[in-house]
């Protein structure tokens, strides 16, 4: 009878079963969590070139939030949905790492939308 190894993990690909040993790096990875829609995070490290919004401002979907330069490319970050800017955690010239919380959002009140339009 074959000796069982507790380090091996079973997985199946197209109905075939395999055994593999997971690396320490894989075991120590951060678990995936659903992203918070009210947080705008950097997907890549870079430098903040421009911030187009102010705290307390109601911004419509598709409007520019900021410009992040990364790998010699200008990444224009746009508003994913209509919301109010709660807090801006970056300034022009800041060098930021991957996954940094750049802008915090909060739900826009209907009263705020009317003030912005008029």
Buried (B, 14 or more C-beta within 10 A) or exposed (E): EEEEEEEEEEEEEEEEEEEEEEEEEEEEEEEEEEEEEBEBBBEEBBBBBBBBBEEEBBBEEEEBBBBBBBEEEEBEBEBEEBBBBBEBBBEEEBEBEEEBBBBBBEEBEEEBBEEBEE
